[in-house]
Amino acid sequence: MPLSHTASGDVQHVPFDDLRGTLARIFERHGTSAEVAAVLAHNCASAERDGAHSHGVFRIPGYLSTLASGWVDGRAVPRVEDVAPGYLAVDAGNGFAQPAYRAAYSALVAKARANGVALLAIRNSHHFAALWPDVEPLADDGLVALALVNSMACVVPSGGTTALFGTNPIAFAAPRAGHEPLVFDLATSAIAHGDVQIAAREGRLLPDGHGVDRHGQPTNDPRAILDGGALLPFGGVHSSYKGSALSMMVELLAAALTGGNFSFEFDWSGHPGAQTPWTGELIIAIDPAKSAGRSFAQRCEDLVQAMAAAGQTRQPGERRYRQRARSLKDGIPLPATTWAELQRLADGPI
């Protein structure tokens, strides 16, 4: 059955560790190693905890369908390569990007602190999750971080009619004095692909300017976008070239530079049920302690305060942190039917 946060009926408040443990059992029972299962479960549970529903338990059927198709290797062991003083590369071995990132994380932090900046290039990898969990830990460790990942072709370039780019998100995180890190995660498409899927499931139309149908004609029907259509770059009718240029940049940095696939290059037609894009990811970590002047974290806080004084009522990441605090206090709200299905997937017959 589909897993949804918006299903009707009773709501179950699930402790974070219970959800994470259940998801880990699901992943391991459906073909991943215990190590991979733990990383994916933490990522998925964290998204649900923070209210990022399009990347939470909603994604579990896609993960399981992909694993069953043989498209991704759930037991892959990433190979970390020390390329240069400020450069690490990881071959994910046709596995998921998050375990590959985890394998290189300590070395990335050490290189950033030693050299002032370090780059991590992940190739031969599948990324099917939110991107902010990749950068927030680096900011917690006092670093400034930028991450870029491309996906499957589902976005037309500016002025085009055929899908070429992925949603190609960019995530950024910076330490902030006296507060949780400043974090944002945004797609370079008009809307995230997962949000289109949720709208289609719920029978909602999208605002104008978000997508085209299979004939390249504008549509606000999410089903038409998913059925052979495509998303538009962000920026609106008159400025989509801005989102298109950023999406192109992500393709070059996350795929061409890392050695991964462009969003249009891989062919999963021989693996019915596959949903995870087989591409690449680039992560850059900067040590602000090497910069001149006052504390960077305090400067970050100064800017946030100035933004608030200028009238910005919500700061990047603020809503997620509020939801995180509620979830950790009261439990993660899930429809009872969704929680029951997750437990069945974890412990019932396959």
Secondary structure, DSSP 8 states (H G I E B T S, - for coil): ----SS-SS-EEEE-HHHHHHHHHHHHHHTT--HHHHHHHHHHHHHHHHTT-GGGTGGGHHHHHHHHHHTSS-TT---EEEEEETTEEEEEEEEEEHHHHHHHHHHHHHHHHHHHSEEEEEEEEEE--S-SHHHHHHHHHTT-EEEEEE--SS-B--TT-SS--B----EEEEEEETTEEEEEEEE-SBSS-HHHHHHHHHHT----TTSEE-TTS-EE--HHHHHTT-EE-BSSHHHHHHHHHHHHHHHHIIIIITTT---TTT---TTSTT--S-EEEEEEEEE-GGGSSSS-HHHHHHHHHHHHHHTT--S-TTHHHHHHHHHHHHH-EEEEHHHHHHHHHHHHS--
